[in-house]
């Protein structure tokens, strides 16, 4: 899909990094009708990080912007599963 924006989430999706990540997510929504979240390097994830991504995905859905994942790390999948958010974040 040519009309997409990719966003690398880095190595941590946690409370320490949500403040820096939020404006990057907002900018991604302004660029293209499809956002790809690259999550292959995530080594740490927590509730705050998952909540931010969930809110981002809900907002994107309201604006009819597709969000997909590219290579989610095992750590991210494990954390999302423990929080009961796998389906909400599109991993099921």
Backbone atoms as SQL, in Angstrom:
CREATE TABLE atoms (id INTEGER PRIMARY KEY, chain TEXT, resi INTEGER, resn TEXT, atom TEXT, x REAL, y REAL, z REAL);
INSERT INTO atoms VALUES
  (1, 'A', 1, 'UNK', 'N', 0.857, -1.173, 0.000),
  (2, 'A', 1, 'UNK', 'CA', 0.000, 0.000, 0.000),
  (3, 'A', 1, 'UNK', 'C', 0.901, 1.234, 0.000),
  (4, 'A', 2, 'UNK', 'N', 0.794, 2.032, -1.023),
  (5, 'A', 2, 'UNK', 'CA', 1.686, 3.181, -1.197),
  (6, 'A', 2, 'UNK', 'C', 1.322, 4.364, -0.300),
  (7, 'A', 3, 'UNK', 'N', 0.090, 4.476, 0.044),
  (8, 'A', 3, 'UNK', 'CA', -0.368, 5.609, 0.842),
  (9, 'A', 3, 'UNK', 'C', -0.305, 5.308, 2.327),
  (10, 'A', 4, 'UNK', 'N', 0.904, 5.066, 2.818),
  (11, 'A', 4, 'UNK', 'CA', 1.029, 4.724, 4.228),
  (12, 'A', 4, 'UNK', 'C', 2.172, 5.484, 4.873),
  (13, 'A', 5, 'UNK', 'N', 2.056, 5.611, 6.172),
  (14, 'A', 5, 'UNK', 'CA', 3.101, 6.197, 6.998),
  (15, 'A', 5, 'UNK', 'C', 3.582, 5.108, 7.938),
  (16, 'A', 6, 'UNK', 'N', 4.886, 4.941, 8.047),
  (17, 'A', 6, 'UNK', 'CA', 5.419, 3.972, 9.004),
  (18, 'A', 6, 'UNK', 'C', 5.947, 4.711, 10.219),
  (19, 'A', 7, 'UNK', 'N', 5.765, 4.095, 11.366),
  (20, 'A', 7, 'UNK', 'CA', 6.213, 4.681, 12.620),
  (21, 'A', 7, 'UNK', 'C', 6.893, 3.601, 13.444),
  (22, 'A', 8, 'UNK', 'N', 8.189, 3.752, 13.664),
  (23, 'A', 8, 'UNK', 'CA', 8.941, 2.806, 14.463),
  (24, 'A', 8, 'UNK', 'C', 8.745, 3.157, 15.938),
  (25, 'A', 9, 'UNK', 'N', 8.263, 2.200, 16.712),
  (26, 'A', 9, 'UNK', 'CA', 7.972, 2.438, 18.125),
  (27, 'A', 9, 'UNK', 'C', 9.196, 2.312, 19.014),
  (28, 'A', 10, 'UNK', 'N', 10.319, 1.917, 18.465),
  (29, 'A', 10, 'UNK', 'CA', 11.552, 1.843, 19.237),
  (30, 'A', 10, 'UNK', 'C', 11.618, 0.605, 20.109),
  (31, 'A', 11, 'UNK', 'N', 12.380, 0.689, 21.203),
  (32, 'A', 11, 'UNK', 'CA', 12.604, -0.486, 22.045),
  (33, 'A', 11, 'UNK', 'C', 11.742, -0.500, 23.306),
  (34, 'A', 12, 'UNK', 'N', 11.054, 0.592, 23.596),
  (35, 'A', 12, 'UNK', 'CA', 10.248, 0.641, 24.817),
  (36, 'A', 12, 'UNK', 'C', 8.908, 1.324, 24.570),
  (37, 'A', 13, 'UNK', 'N', 7.879, 0.643, 24.987),
  (38, 'A', 13, 'UNK', 'CA', 6.525, 1.192, 24.935),
  (39, 'A', 13, 'UNK', 'C', 6.039, 1.209, 26.382),
  (40, 'A', 14, 'UNK', 'N', 6.560, 2.198, 27.122),
  (41, 'A', 14, 'UNK', 'CA', 6.282, 2.246, 28.549),
  (42, 'A', 14, 'UNK', 'C', 6.053, 3.685, 29.005),
  (43, 'A', 15, 'UNK', 'N', 5.753, 3.833, 30.280),
  (44, 'A', 15, 'UNK', 'CA', 5.395, 5.134, 30.833),
  (45, 'A', 15, 'UNK', 'C', 6.491, 6.183, 30.632),
  (46, 'A', 16, 'UNK', 'N', 7.721, 5.766, 30.618),
  (47, 'A', 16, 'UNK', 'CA', 8.838, 6.692, 30.435),
  (48, 'A', 16, 'UNK', 'C', 8.811, 7.313, 29.036),
  (49, 'A', 17, 'UNK', 'N', 8.279, 6.579, 28.059),
  (50, 'A', 17, 'UNK', 'CA', 8.360, 7.017, 26.666),
  (51, 'A', 17, 'UNK', 'C', 7.041, 7.523, 26.062),
  (52, 'A', 18, 'UNK', 'N', 5.928, 7.382, 26.775),
  (53, 'A', 18, 'UNK', 'CA', 4.651, 7.788, 26.182),
  (54, 'A', 18, 'UNK', 'C', 4.589, 9.279, 25.876),
  (55, 'A', 19, 'UNK', 'N', 5.215, 10.096, 26.685),
  (56, 'A', 19, 'UNK', 'CA', 5.212, 11.543, 26.438),
  (57, 'A', 19, 'UNK', 'C', 5.884, 11.912, 25.128),
  (58, 'A', 20, 'UNK', 'N', 6.942, 11.205, 24.778),
  (59, 'A', 20, 'UNK', 'CA', 7.633, 11.450, 23.511),
  (60, 'A', 20, 'UNK', 'C', 6.901, 10.814, 22.336),
  (61, 'A', 21, 'UNK', 'N', 6.242, 9.695, 22.589),
  (62, 'A', 21, 'UNK', 'CA', 5.589, 8.962, 21.510),
  (63, 'A', 21, 'UNK', 'C', 4.276, 9.605, 21.070),
  (64, 'A', 22, 'UNK', 'N', 3.535, 10.185, 21.983),
  (65, 'A', 22, 'UNK', 'CA', 2.211, 10.725, 21.656),
  (66, 'A', 22, 'UNK', 'C', 2.241, 11.726, 20.496),
  (67, 'A', 23, 'UNK', 'N', 3.129, 12.731, 20.484),
  (68, 'A', 23, 'UNK', 'CA', 3.127, 13.652, 19.344),
  (69, 'A', 23, 'UNK', 'C', 3.533, 12.976, 18.029),
  (70, 'A', 24, 'UNK', 'N', 4.372, 11.958, 18.115),
  (71, 'A', 24, 'UNK', 'CA', 4.758, 11.222, 16.901),
  (72, 'A', 24, 'UNK', 'C', 3.558, 10.470, 16.336),
  (73, 'A', 25, 'UNK', 'N', 2.743, 9.911, 17.211),
  (74, 'A', 25, 'UNK', 'CA', 1.532, 9.219, 16.764),
  (75, 'A', 25, 'UNK', 'C', 0.546, 10.207, 16.143),
  (76, 'A', 26, 'UNK', 'N', 0.384, 11.344, 16.776),
  (77, 'A', 26, 'UNK', 'CA', -0.520, 12.376, 16.256),
  (78, 'A', 26, 'UNK', 'C', -0.077, 12.838, 14.868),
  (79, 'A', 27, 'UNK', 'N', 1.198, 13.067, 14.692),
  (80, 'A', 27, 'UNK', 'CA', 1.736, 13.478, 13.397),
  (81, 'A', 27, 'UNK', 'C', 1.487, 12.405, 12.339),
  (82, 'A', 28, 'UNK', 'N', 1.664, 11.145, 12.703),
  (83, 'A', 28, 'UNK', 'CA', 1.440, 10.047, 11.760),
  (84, 'A', 28, 'UNK', 'C', 0.005, 10.035, 11.259),
  (85, 'A', 29, 'UNK', 'N', -0.936, 10.350, 12.126),
  (86, 'A', 29, 'UNK', 'CA', -2.344, 10.374, 11.722),
  (87, 'A', 29, 'UNK', 'C', -2.640, 11.480, 10.723),
  (88, 'A', 30, 'UNK', 'N', -1.857, 12.535, 10.740),
  (89, 'A', 30, 'UNK', 'CA', -2.082, 13.667, 9.844),
  (90, 'A', 30, 'UNK', 'C', -1.532, 13.426, 8.444),
  (91, 'A', 31, 'UNK', 'N', -0.685, 12.426, 8.289),
  (92, 'A', 31, 'UNK', 'CA', 0.035, 12.253, 7.027),
  (93, 'A', 31, 'UNK', 'C', -0.675, 11.400, 5.991),
  (94, 'A', 32, 'UNK', 'N', -1.106, 10.219, 6.338),
  (95, 'A', 32, 'UNK', 'CA', -1.646, 9.270, 5.362),
  (96, 'A', 32, 'UNK', 'C', -2.839, 8.525, 5.942),
  (97, 'A', 33, 'UNK', 'N', -3.631, 7.892, 5.057),
  (98, 'A', 33, 'UNK', 'CA', -4.802, 7.152, 5.536),
  (99, 'A', 33, 'UNK', 'C', -4.477, 5.758, 6.088),
  (100, 'A', 34, 'UNK', 'N', -3.195, 5.413, 6.156),
  (101, 'A', 34, 'UNK', 'CA', -2.793, 4.110, 6.679),
  (102, 'A', 34, 'UNK', 'C', -1.493, 4.279, 7.459),
  (103, 'A', 35, 'UNK', 'N', -1.503, 3.854, 8.719),
  (104, 'A', 35, 'UNK', 'CA', -0.318, 3.950, 9.572),
  (105, 'A', 35, 'UNK', 'C', 0.139, 2.534, 9.913),
  (106, 'A', 36, 'UNK', 'N', 1.430, 2.282, 9.705),
  (107, 'A', 36, 'UNK', 'CA', 2.023, 0.994, 10.055),
  (108, 'A', 36, 'UNK', 'C', 2.916, 1.204, 11.269),
  (109, 'A', 37, 'UNK', 'N', 2.616, 0.482, 12.337),
  (110, 'A', 37, 'UNK', 'CA', 3.403, 0.561, 13.560),
  (111, 'A', 37, 'UNK', 'C', 4.459, -0.539, 13.545),
  (112, 'A', 38, 'UNK', 'N', 5.713, -0.144, 13.526),
  (113, 'A', 38, 'UNK', 'CA', 6.819, -1.104, 13.525),
  (114, 'A', 38, 'UNK', 'C', 7.203, -1.365, 14.976),
  (115, 'A', 39, 'UNK', 'N', 7.070, -2.616, 15.398),
  (116, 'A', 39, 'UNK', 'CA', 7.207, -2.937, 16.816),
  (117, 'A', 39, 'UNK', 'C', 8.164, -4.100, 17.071),
  (118, 'A', 40, 'UNK', 'N', 9.068, -4.357, 16.144),
  (119, 'A', 40, 'UNK', 'CA', 9.944, -5.521, 16.260),
  (120, 'A', 40, 'UNK', 'C', 11.036, -5.392, 17.311),
  (121, 'A', 41, 'UNK', 'N', 11.338, -4.182, 17.748),
  (122, 'A', 41, 'UNK', 'CA', 12.425, -3.970, 18.702),
  (123, 'A', 41, 'UNK', 'C', 11.954, -3.731, 20.136),
  (124, 'A', 42, 'UNK', 'N', 10.653, -3.773, 20.366),
  (125, 'A', 42, 'UNK', 'CA', 10.136, -3.498, 21.708),
  (126, 'A', 42, 'UNK', 'C', 10.598, -4.571, 22.689),
  (127, 'A', 43, 'UNK', 'N', 11.311, -4.117, 23.717),
  (128, 'A', 43, 'UNK', 'CA', 11.810, -4.998, 24.776),
  (129, 'A', 43, 'UNK', 'C', 11.083, -4.762, 26.093),
  (130, 'A', 44, 'UNK', 'N', 10.457, -3.575, 26.224),
  (131, 'A', 44, 'UNK', 'CA', 9.705, -3.221, 27.428),
  (132, 'A', 44, 'UNK', 'C', 8.369, -2.611, 27.006),
  (133, 'A', 45, 'UNK', 'N', 7.322, -3.066, 27.665),
  (134, 'A', 45, 'UNK', 'CA', 5.995, -2.487, 27.433),
  (135, 'A', 45, 'UNK', 'C', 5.234, -2.563, 28.746),
  (136, 'A', 46, 'UNK', 'N', 4.420, -1.547, 28.985),
  (137, 'A', 46, 'UNK', 'CA', 3.611, -1.553, 30.202),
  (138, 'A', 46, 'UNK', 'C', 2.221, -1.012, 29.895),
  (139, 'A', 47, 'UNK', 'N', 1.420, -0.923, 30.948),
  (140, 'A', 47, 'UNK', 'CA', 0.034, -0.497, 30.788),
  (141, 'A', 47, 'UNK', 'C', -0.087, 0.886, 30.145),
  (142, 'A', 48, 'UNK', 'N', 0.738, 1.813, 30.552),
  (143, 'A', 48, 'UNK', 'CA', 0.669, 3.174, 29.994),
  (144, 'A', 48, 'UNK', 'C', 0.938, 3.165, 28.493),
  (145, 'A', 49, 'UNK', 'N', 1.922, 2.416, 28.062),
  (146, 'A', 49, 'UNK', 'CA', 2.240, 2.342, 26.640),
  (147, 'A', 49, 'UNK', 'C', 1.122, 1.695, 25.843),
  (148, 'A', 50, 'UNK', 'N', 0.572, 0.620, 26.366),
  (149, 'A', 50, 'UNK', 'CA', -0.521, -0.082, 25.687),
  (150, 'A', 50, 'UNK', 'C', -1.759, 0.809, 25.642),
  (151, 'A', 51, 'UNK', 'N', -2.036, 1.540, 26.720),
  (152, 'A', 51, 'UNK', 'CA', -3.177, 2.460, 26.734),
  (153, 'A', 51, 'UNK', 'C', -3.032, 3.541, 25.663),
  (154, 'A', 52, 'UNK', 'N', -1.822, 4.068, 25.515),
  (155, 'A', 52, 'UNK', 'CA', -1.594, 5.089, 24.497),
  (156, 'A', 52, 'UNK', 'C', -1.880, 4.530, 23.105),
  (157, 'A', 53, 'UNK', 'N', -1.366, 3.343, 22.827),
  (158, 'A', 53, 'UNK', 'CA', -1.587, 2.734, 21.513),
  (159, 'A', 53, 'UNK', 'C', -3.079, 2.440, 21.300),
  (160, 'A', 54, 'UNK', 'N', -3.749, 1.964, 22.332),
  (161, 'A', 54, 'UNK', 'CA', -5.187, 1.704, 22.219),
  (162, 'A', 54, 'UNK', 'C', -5.954, 2.996, 21.899),
  (163, 'A', 55, 'UNK', 'N', -5.654, 4.059, 22.610),
  (164, 'A', 55, 'UNK', 'CA', -6.309, 5.351, 22.349),
  (165, 'A', 55, 'UNK', 'C', -6.031, 5.827, 20.928),
  (166, 'A', 56, 'UNK', 'N', -4.784, 5.684, 20.517),
  (167, 'A', 56, 'UNK', 'CA', -4.385, 6.050, 19.151),
  (168, 'A', 56, 'UNK', 'C', -5.203, 5.256, 18.125),
  (169, 'A', 57, 'UNK', 'N', -5.341, 3.957, 18.345),
  (170, 'A', 57, 'UNK', 'CA', -6.071, 3.117, 17.397),
  (171, 'A', 57, 'UNK', 'C', -7.557, 3.458, 17.376),
  (172, 'A', 58, 'UNK', 'N', -8.121, 3.788, 18.530),
  (173, 'A', 58, 'UNK', 'CA', -9.534, 4.188, 18.581),
  (174, 'A', 58, 'UNK', 'C', -9.759, 5.492, 17.811),
  (175, 'A', 59, 'UNK', 'N', -8.878, 6.450, 18.014),
  (176, 'A', 59, 'UNK', 'CA', -8.980, 7.726, 17.309),
  (177, 'A', 59, 'UNK', 'C', -8.830, 7.516, 15.801),
  (178, 'A', 60, 'UNK', 'N', -7.867, 6.691, 15.411),
  (179, 'A', 60, 'UNK', 'CA', -7.656, 6.403, 13.986),
  (180, 'A', 60, 'UNK', 'C', -8.903, 5.764, 13.386),
  (181, 'A', 61, 'UNK', 'N', -9.516, 4.868, 14.117),
  (182, 'A', 61, 'UNK', 'CA', -10.730, 4.208, 13.638),
  (183, 'A', 61, 'UNK', 'C', -11.844, 5.222, 13.406),
  (184, 'A', 62, 'UNK', 'N', -12.004, 6.159, 14.343),
  (185, 'A', 62, 'UNK', 'CA', -13.013, 7.211, 14.196),
  (186, 'A', 62, 'UNK', 'C', -12.775, 8.054, 12.950),
  (187, 'A', 63, 'UNK', 'N', -11.506, 8.258, 12.607),
  (188, 'A', 63, 'UNK', 'CA', -11.139, 9.082, 11.445),
  (189, 'A', 63, 'UNK', 'C', -10.979, 8.251, 10.176),
  (190, 'A', 64, 'UNK', 'N', -11.338, 6.965, 10.247),
  (191, 'A', 64, 'UNK', 'CA', -11.249, 6.043, 9.116),
  (192, 'A', 64, 'UNK', 'C', -9.814, 5.905, 8.587),
  (193, 'A', 65, 'UNK', 'N', -8.874, 5.819, 9.525),
  (194, 'A', 65, 'UNK', 'CA', -7.462, 5.629, 9.197),
  (195, 'A', 65, 'UNK', 'C', -7.077, 4.216, 9.619),
  (196, 'A', 66, 'UNK', 'N', -6.560, 3.447, 8.688),
  (197, 'A', 66, 'UNK', 'CA', -6.157, 2.072, 8.983),
  (198, 'A', 66, 'UNK', 'C', -4.859, 2.068, 9.785),
  (199, 'A', 67, 'UNK', 'N', -4.780, 1.191, 10.764),
  (200, 'A', 67, 'UNK', 'CA', -3.559, 0.998, 11.546),
  (201, 'A', 67, 'UNK', 'C', -3.235, -0.484, 11.520),
  (202, 'A', 68, 'UNK', 'N', -2.012, -0.801, 11.117),
  (203, 'A', 68, 'UNK', 'CA', -1.567, -2.187, 11.114),
  (204, 'A', 68, 'UNK', 'C', -0.224, -2.296, 11.814),
  (205, 'A', 69, 'UNK', 'N', 0.103, -3.518, 12.191),
  (206, 'A', 69, 'UNK', 'CA', 1.349, -3.806, 12.891),
  (207, 'A', 69, 'UNK', 'C', 2.339, -4.459, 11.934),
  (208, 'A', 70, 'UNK', 'N', 3.601, -4.144, 12.127),
  (209, 'A', 70, 'UNK', 'CA', 4.664, -4.827, 11.399),
  (210, 'A', 70, 'UNK', 'C', 5.593, -5.466, 12.428),
  (211, 'A', 71, 'UNK', 'N', 5.671, -6.753, 12.404),
  (212, 'A', 71, 'UNK', 'CA', 6.593, -7.514, 13.256),
  (213, 'A', 71, 'UNK', 'C', 6.514, -7.166, 14.745),
  (214, 'A', 72, 'UNK', 'N', 5.358, -7.313, 15.382),
  (215, 'A', 72, 'UNK', 'CA', 5.315, -7.040, 16.821),
  (216, 'A', 72, 'UNK', 'C', 6.224, -8.016, 17.572),
  (217, 'A', 73, 'UNK', 'N', 6.989, -7.498, 18.504),
  (218, 'A', 73, 'UNK', 'CA', 7.933, -8.332, 19.261),
  (219, 'A', 73, 'UNK', 'C', 7.182, -9.281, 20.194),
  (220, 'A', 74, 'UNK', 'N', 7.855, -10.332, 20.581),
  (221, 'A', 74, 'UNK', 'CA', 7.272, -11.282, 21.524),
  (222, 'A', 74, 'UNK', 'C', 6.936, -10.603, 22.845),
  (223, 'A', 75, 'UNK', 'N', 7.790, -9.698, 23.285),
  (224, 'A', 75, 'UNK', 'CA', 7.546, -8.980, 24.551),
  (225, 'A', 75, 'UNK', 'C', 6.264, -8.151, 24.473),
  (226, 'A', 76, 'UNK', 'N', 6.070, -7.461, 23.357),
  (227, 'A', 76, 'UNK', 'CA', 4.848, -6.677, 23.192),
  (228, 'A', 76, 'UNK', 'C', 3.629, -7.596, 23.192),
  (229, 'A', 77, 'UNK', 'N', 3.686, -8.672, 22.436),
  (230, 'A', 77, 'UNK', 'CA', 2.564, -9.604, 22.370),
  (231, 'A', 77, 'UNK', 'C', 2.256, -10.194, 23.747),
  (232, 'A', 78, 'UNK', 'N', 3.303, -10.499, 24.513),
  (233, 'A', 78, 'UNK', 'CA', 3.134, -11.043, 25.863),
  (234, 'A', 78, 'UNK', 'C', 2.447, -10.036, 26.786),
  (235, 'A', 79, 'UNK', 'N', 2.898, -8.803, 26.761),
  (236, 'A', 79, 'UNK', 'CA', 2.324, -7.765, 27.621),
  (237, 'A', 79, 'UNK', 'C', 0.875, -7.495, 27.252),
  (238, 'A', 80, 'UNK', 'N', 0.611, -7.369, 25.971),
  (239, 'A', 80, 'UNK', 'CA', -0.753, -7.106, 25.498),
  (240, 'A', 80, 'UNK', 'C', -1.683, -8.251, 25.903),
  (241, 'A', 81, 'UNK', 'N', -1.188, -9.470, 25.784),
  (242, 'A', 81, 'UNK', 'CA', -1.982, -10.629, 26.171),
  (243, 'A', 81, 'UNK', 'C', -2.281, -10.613, 27.672),
  (244, 'A', 82, 'UNK', 'N', -1.268, -10.326, 28.492),
  (245, 'A', 82, 'UNK', 'CA', -1.464, -10.269, 29.947),
  (246, 'A', 82, 'UNK', 'C', -2.488, -9.212, 30.342),
  (247, 'A', 83, 'UNK', 'N', -2.540, -8.133, 29.581),
  (248, 'A', 83, 'UNK', 'CA', -3.486, -7.052, 29.874),
  (249, 'A', 83, 'UNK', 'C', -4.867, -7.305, 29.280),
  (250, 'A', 84, 'UNK', 'N', -5.014, -8.396, 28.542),
  (251, 'A', 84, 'UNK', 'CA', -6.294, -8.717, 27.930),
  (252, 'A', 84, 'UNK', 'C', -6.649, -7.807, 26.767),
  (253, 'A', 85, 'UNK', 'N', -5.631, -7.272, 26.089),
  (254, 'A', 85, 'UNK', 'CA', -5.859, -6.287, 25.027),
  (255, 'A', 85, 'UNK', 'C', -5.525, -6.813, 23.628),
  (256, 'A', 86, 'UNK', 'N', -5.286, -8.106, 23.492),
  (257, 'A', 86, 'UNK', 'CA', -4.872, -8.652, 22.200),
  (258, 'A', 86, 'UNK', 'C', -5.886, -8.356, 21.093),
  (259, 'A', 87, 'UNK', 'N', -7.132, -8.619, 21.356),
  (260, 'A', 87, 'UNK', 'CA', -8.174, -8.390, 20.346),
  (261, 'A', 87, 'UNK', 'C', -8.332, -6.890, 20.063),
  (262, 'A', 88, 'UNK', 'N', -8.339, -6.085, 21.109),
  (263, 'A', 88, 'UNK', 'CA', -8.529, -4.638, 20.944),
  (264, 'A', 88, 'UNK', 'C', -7.425, -4.003, 20.106),
  (265, 'A', 89, 'UNK', 'N', -6.223, -4.577, 20.170),
  (266, 'A', 89, 'UNK', 'CA', -5.109, -4.013, 19.413),
  (267, 'A', 89, 'UNK', 'C', -4.874, -4.736, 18.091),
  (268, 'A', 90, 'UNK', 'N', -5.750, -5.656, 17.747),
  (269, 'A', 90, 'UNK', 'CA', -5.681, -6.303, 16.445),
  (270, 'A', 90, 'UNK', 'C', -4.702, -7.454, 16.343),
  (271, 'A', 91, 'UNK', 'N', -4.397, -8.103, 17.476),
  (272, 'A', 91, 'UNK', 'CA', -3.471, -9.233, 17.447),
  (273, 'A', 91, 'UNK', 'C', -4.191, -10.583, 17.406),
  (274, 'A', 92, 'UNK', 'N', -5.514, -10.583, 17.368),
  (275, 'A', 92, 'UNK', 'CA', -6.276, -11.859, 17.336),
  (276, 'A', 92, 'UNK', 'C', -7.024, -11.927, 16.043);
